[in-house]
Amino acid sequence: MSLAKTYTRAQVGVNAPLVTVEVHLSNGLPAFNIVGLPEASVKESKERVRCALAHCHFLFPEQRITVNLAPADLPKQGGRYDLAIAIGILLASGQLQNAHIHEYEFYGELALTGELREVTAVIPALIAAAKAQRCCFIPLSNQVMASLVTYGTRKSAVSLRDVWMDLGGQQSLSFDKAMVCPNEDQFNMHIDMNEVKGQVVAKRVLEIAAAGAHNVLFLGPPGTGKSMLAQRMPTIMPPMQIEQALETASVYSLIGKSIDPKKWRQRPFRSPHHTCSAVALVGGSSTPKPGEISLAHNGILFLDELPEYERKVLDSLREPMETGTVNISRAAQQVDFPARFQLIAALNPSPTGCHHDKRSTPDQVLRYLSKISGPFIDRIDLQIELPRLSTSELQSKDEAEDSASIRARVARARSMAIERQGKENAMLSTKELERYCALSEVVGEYLAKATEKLQLSPRSYHRVVKVARTIADLNKHDVIALSDLKEALSYRAFERLLSQLTR
């Protein structure tokens, strides 16, 4: 009778709780049982492990084998436990000896030939293992994704036999090297803001949004450049910090999506189709998986043709837009996914394309726009109407400002906000607004009158102040000036449109 213990990690959202794999060999009729709340894919690892051991010329014990995956109340799924189980059997049967086995963690699905196959959610596991100061063995196919984690130690292996030879001291595997973080030359992309003709005000709005992490709504008839502007938003945003990039990469690793190491600090841009469901947008299913808002974490979520989305789908975004996280509750488990995204929404102000079009009446336009709830609009800081471009603007040869120039101003304004309050202006709480966005008597009185006239909600009131603070940062003002506030109030186009239609 013998007992062995190895370590691996499960996947619960972006967390990677430790799983202890206990392997017990005892006399009796040959059997192989896995306990500890394994799902079907984990139970099937019995056959994968058996064939892999045989193909690698190891002896499979003709004894009663019991594998316990602890803690027992944590659901386990996938083939990520295969390597830890196989190493545990080799230790328990005396075919491998290593006095420091408690200093290692093992991740990998076994092929029938003993080769290691790629697993998902490797980044959260490596981050957790580094905090626990354990060295990790991972499949070679996970090496590129794993290289994004610049701390901790790990070794990449091709097969089970490679791991056995390293642990047995016969042939050591080399430690993986951390990736060298790219510079800002990652922004040499195929799109640039100078490709957008005209729309100076819309570009100014995107600059404000990028500097303060604000949400944006574009209104305008078809062909005015709403989608084109939104797609170029990431080019004027500063690169993600290392920790932010790791958070975003962790979410992508949950679904096994690859990341280009040369562009991994570039802000993500997600643009789901308007037919997508609430589960696709927010996340869910019986085994919770991240949705589009989590894949847009630290980046941009672009919703084109906003009224075409189902109202319940849009309203499902209201809480994540405030909290920056989304909680998926199912009978088996509850999972939290990060969802700190910037929303850029675009819509035609009429079902026929333009609210001045005689094909639609004001009542029809109101019914069309009423698909978007008031509380949802309340959470959008900047609302701007894009006019049609004149022929002279379209044919203009004047060189517009490029993304690099705008990004330099955005980075300066963001750094001012971080130094002052430790976060972007859009993230300020009500209490922090009183401290960092104090208004002079004249500015306060003007805002009070504007609030009554425009009938702004308390949330909209606070968002106007946050936008004014960002404009002041871009204008290099220490305090919010009256001109900053007036510009912030001018970006309420949707509310003005509704006011015109209800007269």
C-alpha positions as CSV (number, residue, x, y, z in Angstrom):
1,M,0.0,0.0,0.0
2,S,1.4,3.4,-1.0
3,L,0.3,7.0,-1.2
4,A,1.5,9.9,-3.4
5,K,0.5,13.5,-3.6
6,T,0.9,16.1,-6.4
7,Y,-0.5,19.5,-7.1
8,T,-2.4,21.1,-9.9
9,R,-5.1,23.8,-10.2
10,A,-8.7,24.0,-11.3
11,Q,-10.4,26.7,-13.3
12,V,-13.1,28.9,-11.6
13,G,-13.6,32.0,-13.6
14,V,-10.3,33.9,-13.6
15,N,-9.3,32.2,-10.4
16,A,-7.2,29.0,-10.1
17,P,-7.8,27.3,-6.8
18,L,-5.3,24.7,-5.8
19,V,-6.2,21.0,-6.3
20,T,-4.3,18.3,-4.5
21,V,-4.2,15.0,-6.4
22,E,-3.9,12.1,-3.9
23,V,-3.1,8.7,-5.5
24,H,-3.5,5.6,-3.3
25,L,-2.5,2.0,-4.4
26,S,-3.8,-0.9,-2.4
27,N,-4.2,-4.7,-2.8
28,G,-7.4,-6.1,-4.3
29,L,-9.0,-6.6,-7.6
30,P,-7.5,-4.2,-10.2
31,A,-9.6,-1.0,-10.4
32,F,-9.1,2.7,-11.2
33,N,-11.4,5.2,-9.5
34,I,-11.4,9.0,-9.5
35,V,-13.3,10.8,-6.8
36,G,-13.6,14.4,-5.8
37,L,-16.5,15.7,-7.9
38,P,-15.0,14.9,-11.4
39,E,-17.1,15.6,-14.5
40,A,-17.2,13.2,-17.5
41,S,-14.1,14.7,-19.1
42,V,-12.1,14.1,-15.9
43,K,-13.4,10.5,-15.4
44,E,-12.3,9.7,-19.0
45,S,-8.7,10.6,-18.0
46,K,-8.4,7.0,-16.6
47,E,-8.1,5.7,-20.1
48,R,-5.9,8.5,-21.3
49,V,-3.5,8.0,-18.4
50,R,-3.5,4.2,-18.8
51,C,-2.6,4.3,-22.5
52,A,-0.1,7.1,-22.0
53,L,1.8,5.1,-19.3
54,A,1.9,2.0,-21.4
55,H,3.0,3.8,-24.5
56,C,5.9,5.5,-22.6
57,H,7.0,2.0,-21.4
58,F,5.9,2.5,-17.7
59,L,4.3,-0.2,-15.7
60,F,0.7,0.3,-15.0
61,P,0.0,-1.0,-11.5
62,E,-2.3,-4.0,-11.5
63,Q,-3.8,-2.9,-8.1
64,R,-6.7,-0.9,-6.8
65,I,-6.0,2.7,-7.7
66,T,-7.9,5.5,-6.1
67,V,-7.3,9.1,-7.1
68,N,-8.8,11.8,-5.0
69,L,-9.0,15.4,-6.3
70,A,-9.3,17.6,-3.2
71,P,-11.2,19.7,-2.3
72,A,-14.0,17.4,-3.0
73,D,-16.7,20.1,-3.2
74,L,-15.0,21.9,-6.1
75,P,-16.2,20.8,-9.6
76,K,-13.4,19.6,-11.9
77,Q,-13.6,19.5,-15.6
78,G,-11.4,19.1,-18.6
79,G,-8.2,17.1,-19.2
80,R,-5.9,19.5,-17.3
81,Y,-5.5,17.0,-14.4
82,D,-4.1,14.1,-16.6
83,L,-0.4,14.9,-16.1
84,A,-0.7,15.4,-12.3
85,I,-2.6,12.0,-12.0
86,A,0.0,10.2,-14.1
87,I,2.9,11.6,-12.1
88,G,1.0,10.6,-8.9
89,I,0.7,7.0,-10.1
90,L,4.4,6.9,-11.0
91,L,5.3,8.1,-7.5
92,A,2.9,5.8,-5.7
93,S,4.2,2.8,-7.7
94,G,7.9,3.6,-7.1
95,Q,8.7,4.2,-10.7
96,L,9.6,7.9,-9.8
97,Q,11.3,9.3,-6.7
98,N,11.6,12.9,-5.9
99,A,11.9,14.3,-2.4
100,H,10.8,17.8,-3.6
101,I,7.6,16.9,-5.4
102,H,5.7,19.3,-3.2
103,E,7.5,22.2,-4.9
104,Y,5.9,21.5,-8.3
105,E,2.6,21.9,-10.0
106,F,1.5,20.0,-13.2
107,Y,-0.8,21.0,-16.0
108,G,-1.5,19.1,-19.2
109,E,-3.8,16.8,-21.0
110,L,-2.3,13.5,-22.1
111,A,-2.6,12.0,-25.6
112,L,-2.7,8.2,-25.8
113,T,1.0,8.4,-26.9
114,G,2.0,10.2,-23.8
115,E,2.4,13.6,-25.5
116,L,1.2,16.7,-23.6
117,R,-1.6,18.7,-25.1
118,E,-2.5,22.3,-24.6
119,V,-4.9,23.2,-21.7
120,T,-7.0,26.4,-21.2
121,A,-6.7,28.9,-18.4
122,V,-3.0,28.5,-18.0
123,I,-2.3,32.1,-17.2
124,P,-4.4,32.3,-14.0
125,A,-2.8,29.0,-12.9
126,L,0.7,30.2,-13.4
127,I,0.0,33.5,-11.6
128,A,-1.3,31.6,-8.6
129,A,1.6,29.1,-8.7
130,A,4.1,31.9,-8.7
131,K,2.5,33.4,-5.6
132,A,2.8,29.9,-4.0
133,Q,6.4,29.8,-5.1
134,R,6.1,26.5,-7.0
135,C,7.6,25.5,-10.3
136,C,5.2,24.5,-13.0
137,F,5.3,21.8,-15.7
138,I,3.2,22.8,-18.7
139,P,2.7,21.5,-22.3
140,L,5.1,23.0,-24.9
141,S,2.0,24.2,-26.8
142,N,1.2,26.5,-23.9
143,Q,4.6,28.1,-23.8
144,V,3.8,31.2,-25.9
145,M,0.8,32.1,-23.7
146,A,2.7,31.2,-20.5
147,S,5.5,33.6,-21.5
148,L,3.2,36.5,-20.8
149,V,3.6,35.8,-17.1
150,T,7.0,37.4,-16.5
151,Y,7.5,36.1,-13.0
152,G,7.6,32.6,-11.5
153,T,9.4,29.5,-12.8
154,R,8.1,26.9,-15.2
155,K,9.3,24.2,-17.6
156,S,7.7,23.2,-20.9
157,A,7.6,19.5,-21.8
158,V,6.6,17.6,-25.0
159,S,5.6,14.4,-23.3
160,L,5.1,12.6,-20.0
161,R,8.5,10.9,-20.4
162,D,10.2,14.3,-20.5
163,V,8.7,15.3,-17.2
164,W,9.6,11.9,-15.7
165,M,13.3,12.3,-16.8
166,D,13.5,15.8,-15.3
167,L,12.0,14.8,-12.0
168,G,14.1,11.7,-11.8
169,G,17.3,13.7,-12.4
170,Q,18.2,12.0,-15.7
171,Q,17.8,14.9,-18.1
172,S,16.7,18.3,-16.9
173,L,14.4,20.5,-18.8
174,S,15.4,24.1,-19.2
175,F,13.4,26.8,-17.5
176,D,11.2,28.9,-19.8
177,K,12.3,32.5,-20.4
178,A,9.9,35.3,-19.7
179,M,8.8,37.4,-22.7
180,V,10.4,40.8,-23.2
181,C,7.6,43.3,-23.1
182,P,7.1,45.1,-26.4
183,N,7.5,48.9,-26.7
184,E,4.9,51.2,-28.2
185,D,5.9,50.3,-31.7
186,Q,3.1,47.8,-31.4
187,F,0.9,50.7,-32.5
188,N,2.1,50.5,-36.1
189,M,-1.3,49.2,-37.1
190,H,-3.0,49.3,-40.5
191,I,-5.6,52.0,-39.3
192,D,-5.1,55.5,-38.1
193,M,-7.2,58.4,-37.0
194,N,-5.9,60.6,-39.9
195,E,-7.9,58.4,-42.3
196,V,-11.2,59.9,-41.0
197,K,-12.3,62.9,-43.0
198,G,-13.8,65.8,-41.1
199,Q,-15.8,65.0,-37.9
200,V,-13.5,67.2,-35.8
201,V,-16.0,67.3,-32.9
202,A,-16.3,63.5,-32.9
203,K,-12.5,63.1,-32.8
204,R,-12.5,65.5,-29.8
205,V,-15.1,63.3,-28.1
206,L,-13.0,60.2,-28.6
207,E,-9.9,62.0,-27.2
208,I,-11.9,62.9,-24.1
209,A,-13.2,59.4,-23.8
210,A,-9.8,57.9,-24.1
211,A,-8.3,60.3,-21.5
212,G,-11.0,59.7,-18.9
213,A,-12.2,56.2,-19.7
214,H,-15.7,57.5,-20.5
215,N,-18.5,55.8,-22.5
216,V,-19.6,57.3,-25.8
217,L,-22.7,57.3,-27.9
218,F,-22.6,58.3,-31.6
219,L,-25.8,59.4,-33.3
220,G,-26.0,60.1,-37.0
221,P,-27.3,59.0,-40.4
222,P,-25.6,56.1,-42.2
223,G,-22.2,56.9,-43.7
224,T,-21.1,59.6,-41.3
225,G,-18.2,57.5,-40.0
226,K,-19.5,56.2,-36.7
227,S,-18.0,52.7,-37.1
228,M,-14.8,54.0,-38.6
229,L,-14.2,56.3,-35.6
230,A,-15.0,53.6,-33.1
231,Q,-12.6,51.1,-34.8
232,R,-9.8,53.7,-34.4
233,M,-10.4,54.3,-30.7
234,P,-7.7,51.8,-29.6
235,T,-5.1,53.6,-31.6
236,I,-5.3,56.7,-29.5
237,M,-5.4,54.9,-26.1
238,P,-2.2,54.3,-24.2
239,P,-1.0,50.6,-23.9
240,M,-2.2,48.5,-21.0
241,Q,-0.1,48.2,-18.0
242,I,1.5,44.8,-17.4
243,E,-1.0,43.8,-14.7
244,Q,-3.9,45.0,-16.9
245,A,-2.6,43.1,-19.9
246,L,-2.3,39.9,-17.7
247,E,-5.9,40.3,-16.6
248,T,-7.1,40.6,-20.1
249,A,-4.9,37.7,-21.3
250,S,-6.3,35.6,-18.4
251,V,-9.8,36.0,-19.7
252,Y,-8.7,35.0,-23.2
253,S,-6.9,32.0,-21.9
254,L,-10.2,30.7,-20.3
255,I,-11.6,30.1,-23.8
256,G,-8.3,28.9,-25.3
257,K,-8.0,32.0,-27.5
258,S,-4.5,32.7,-28.7
259,I,-2.8,36.1,-28.1
260,D,-0.1,37.7,-30.3
261,P,2.8,38.4,-27.8
262,K,3.8,41.4,-29.9
263,K,0.5,43.0,-29.5
264,W,-0.7,41.7,-26.1
265,R,-0.6,45.2,-24.5
266,Q,-2.8,46.6,-27.2
267,R,-6.4,47.4,-26.0
268,P,-8.9,44.8,-27.1
269,F,-11.7,45.8,-29.4
270,R,-14.9,43.7,-29.4
271,S,-17.8,44.3,-31.8
272,P,-20.6,41.7,-31.3
273,H,-23.4,41.5,-33.8
274,H,-26.8,43.0,-32.8
275,T,-28.3,39.5,-32.9
276,C,-26.2,38.2,-30.0
277,S,-27.9,37.0,-26.9
278,A,-27.5,38.3,-23.3
279,V,-25.5,35.1,-22.5
280,A,-23.1,35.8,-25.4
281,L,-22.7,39.4,-24.3
282,V,-22.5,39.0,-20.5
283,G,-21.3,35.4,-20.2
284,G,-22.9,32.3,-18.8
285,S,-24.1,28.8,-19.9
286,S,-24.2,25.8,-17.5
287,T,-20.4,26.0,-17.2
288,P,-19.9,29.7,-16.9
289,K,-17.7,31.2,-19.6
290,P,-16.8,34.9,-20.2
291,G,-18.9,36.9,-22.6
292,E,-18.0,39.8,-24.9
293,I,-17.9,42.4,-22.1
294,S,-15.2,40.3,-20.3
295,L,-13.3,39.8,-23.5
296,A,-13.3,43.6,-23.9
297,H,-11.9,44.0,-20.3
298,N,-9.5,47.1,-20.3
299,G,-10.5,47.8,-23.9
300,I,-13.4,48.8,-26.1
301,L,-16.9,47.2,-26.5
302,F,-18.5,48.6,-29.7
303,L,-22.2,48.1,-30.1
304,D,-23.3,49.3,-33.6
305,E,-27.0,49.7,-34.5
306,L,-27.8,50.0,-30.8
307,P,-31.7,50.0,-31.1
308,E,-31.5,46.7,-33.0
309,Y,-30.3,44.9,-29.8
310,E,-33.0,43.4,-27.6
311,R,-33.8,45.7,-24.7
312,K,-33.1,43.1,-22.1
313,V,-29.7,42.5,-23.7
314,L,-28.7,46.1,-23.3
315,D,-30.1,46.4,-19.8
316,S,-28.0,43.4,-18.8
317,L,-25.0,45.7,-19.3
318,R,-26.1,48.3,-16.7
319,E,-24.6,46.7,-13.6
320,P,-21.3,45.7,-15.2
321,M,-20.9,49.3,-16.5
322,E,-21.1,50.5,-13.0
323,T,-19.1,47.8,-11.1
324,G,-16.6,46.6,-13.7
325,T,-17.3,43.0,-12.9
326,V,-20.1,40.5,-13.8
327,N,-21.3,37.8,-11.5
328,I,-22.6,34.6,-13.2
329,S,-24.7,32.5,-10.8
330,R,-25.6,29.0,-11.6
331,A,-26.8,26.1,-9.4
332,A,-23.4,24.5,-9.4
333,Q,-21.2,27.5,-8.8
334,Q,-20.9,31.3,-8.9
335,V,-18.2,32.9,-11.0
336,D,-17.0,36.5,-11.2
337,F,-15.5,37.8,-14.4
338,P,-13.8,41.2,-14.9
339,A,-15.6,43.6,-17.2
340,R,-14.0,47.0,-16.9
341,F,-14.7,48.1,-20.5
342,Q,-15.4,51.3,-22.3
343,L,-18.6,51.3,-24.3
344,I,-18.9,53.0,-27.7
345,A,-22.4,52.8,-29.0
346,A,-23.7,53.9,-32.4
347,L,-27.2,54.4,-33.7
348,N,-29.1,55.9,-36.5
349,P,-31.6,58.4,-35.0
350,S,-34.5,57.0,-37.0
351,P,-35.6,53.7,-38.4
352,T,-35.2,55.2,-41.8
353,G,-31.7,56.5,-41.1
354,C,-32.2,60.2,-40.3
355,H,-34.8,61.8,-38.0
356,H,-35.3,64.6,-40.6
357,D,-36.4,62.0,-43.1
358,K,-40.1,62.5,-44.0
359,R,-40.6,58.7,-44.3
360,S,-40.8,58.5,-40.5
361,T,-43.0,60.5,-38.1
362,P,-41.8,61.8,-34.7
363,D,-43.9,59.1,-33.1
364,Q,-42.1,56.4,-35.1
365,V,-38.7,57.8,-34.2
366,L,-39.7,57.9,-30.5
367,R,-40.8,54.3,-30.6
368,Y,-37.6,53.4,-32.3
369,L,-35.4,55.2,-29.7
370,S,-37.5,54.0,-26.8
371,K,-35.9,50.5,-27.3
372,I,-33.0,52.0,-25.3
373,S,-33.9,52.5,-21.7
374,G,-33.3,55.7,-19.7
375,P,-31.1,54.1,-17.1
376,F,-28.8,52.7,-19.9
377,I,-28.4,56.1,-21.5
378,D,-27.7,57.6,-18.0
379,R,-24.5,55.5,-18.0
380,I,-23.2,57.0,-21.2
381,D,-21.0,60.1,-20.5
382,L,-20.6,61.5,-23.9
383,Q,-23.3,61.8,-26.5
384,I,-22.5,63.4,-29.9
385,E,-24.5,63.7,-33.1
386,L,-22.4,63.3,-36.3
387,P,-23.5,65.5,-39.3
388,R,-23.3,64.4,-42.9
389,L,-20.0,65.3,-44.5
390,S,-20.0,67.9,-47.3
391,T,-18.5,67.1,-50.7
392,S,-15.7,69.5,-50.0
393,E,-14.8,67.7,-46.8
394,L,-14.8,64.3,-48.5
395,Q,-12.5,65.6,-51.3
396,S,-10.2,67.6,-49.0
397,K,-6.5,66.8,-49.3
398,D,-5.6,68.4,-45.9
399,E,-3.7,66.0,-43.7
400,A,-5.7,65.3,-40.5
401,E,-4.0,64.7,-37.1
402,D,-2.7,61.2,-36.7
403,S,-3.3,58.8,-33.8
404,A,0.2,59.1,-32.3
405,S,-0.3,62.9,-31.7
406,I,-3.7,62.4,-30.0
407,R,-2.4,59.4,-28.0
408,A,0.4,61.6,-26.6
409,R,-2.2,64.1,-25.2
410,V,-4.3,61.3,-23.9
411,A,-1.4,59.7,-22.1
412,R,-0.5,63.1,-20.5
413,A,-4.1,63.7,-19.3
414,R,-4.3,60.1,-17.9
415,S,-1.1,60.4,-16.0
416,M,-2.3,63.7,-14.5
417,A,-5.4,61.9,-13.2
418,I,-3.5,58.9,-11.9
419,E,-1.0,61.1,-10.0
420,R,-3.9,63.1,-8.5
421,Q,-6.3,60.3,-7.5
422,G,-4.8,56.9,-8.5
423,K,-7.5,56.1,-11.1
424,E,-9.2,57.4,-14.3
425,N,-11.8,60.1,-13.9
426,A,-14.7,57.9,-15.0
427,M,-13.9,55.6,-12.0
428,L,-14.3,58.3,-9.3
429,S,-16.8,57.6,-6.6
430,T,-19.3,60.3,-5.4
431,K,-17.1,61.0,-2.3
432,E,-14.0,61.3,-4.5
433,L,-15.8,63.7,-6.8
434,E,-16.2,66.2,-3.9
435,R,-12.4,65.9,-3.2
436,Y,-10.9,65.9,-6.6
437,C,-13.6,67.7,-8.7
438,A,-14.5,70.6,-6.5
439,L,-16.4,73.4,-8.4
440,S,-16.0,77.1,-7.8
441,E,-19.2,79.0,-6.9
442,V,-19.7,80.4,-10.4
443,V,-19.2,77.0,-12.0
444,G,-21.4,75.3,-9.4
445,E,-24.3,77.7,-10.0
446,Y,-24.1,77.3,-13.8
447,L,-24.2,73.5,-13.4
448,A,-27.2,73.7,-11.1
449,K,-29.1,75.8,-13.6
450,A,-28.1,73.4,-16.5
451,T,-29.2,70.4,-14.4
452,E,-32.7,71.8,-13.9
453,K,-33.1,72.9,-17.5
454,L,-31.9,69.6,-19.0
455,Q,-33.5,67.6,-16.2
456,L,-30.4,65.6,-15.6
457,S,-30.6,62.6,-13.2
458,P,-28.1,62.5,-10.2
459,R,-26.1,59.9,-12.1
460,S,-25.9,62.2,-15.2
461,Y,-25.0,65.1,-13.0
462,H,-22.0,63.3,-11.6
463,R,-21.0,62.0,-15.1
464,V,-21.0,65.6,-16.4
465,V,-18.6,66.6,-13.6
466,K,-16.3,63.7,-14.4
467,V,-16.2,64.6,-18.1
468,A,-15.5,68.2,-17.2
469,R,-12.6,67.0,-15.0
470,T,-11.2,65.1,-18.0
471,I,-11.5,68.1,-20.3
472,A,-9.8,70.3,-17.6
473,D,-6.9,67.7,-17.6
474,L,-6.6,67.9,-21.4
475,N,-6.6,71.7,-21.2
476,K,-4.0,71.6,-18.4
477,H,-6.3,73.2,-15.9
478,D,-5.8,72.5,-12.2
479,V,-9.5,73.2,-11.4
480,I,-12.6,72.8,-13.6
481,A,-13.1,76.1,-15.5
482,L,-16.5,77.3,-16.7
483,S,-15.4,76.6,-20.3
484,D,-14.6,73.0,-19.4
485,L,-18.1,72.5,-17.9
486,K,-19.8,74.1,-20.9
487,E,-18.0,71.7,-23.2
488,A,-19.0,68.7,-21.1
489,L,-22.7,69.8,-21.1
490,S,-22.6,70.2,-24.9
491,Y,-22.1,66.4,-25.2
492,R,-25.7,65.4,-24.4
493,A,-27.0,65.0,-27.9
494,F,-29.4,62.1,-27.2
495,E,-31.2,63.9,-24.5
496,R,-31.6,67.0,-26.7
497,L,-32.9,64.8,-29.5
498,L,-35.6,63.3,-27.2
499,S,-36.5,66.8,-26.0
500,Q,-37.0,68.0,-29.6
501,L,-39.2,65.0,-30.4
502,T,-41.5,65.4,-27.4
503,R,-42.3,69.0,-27.9
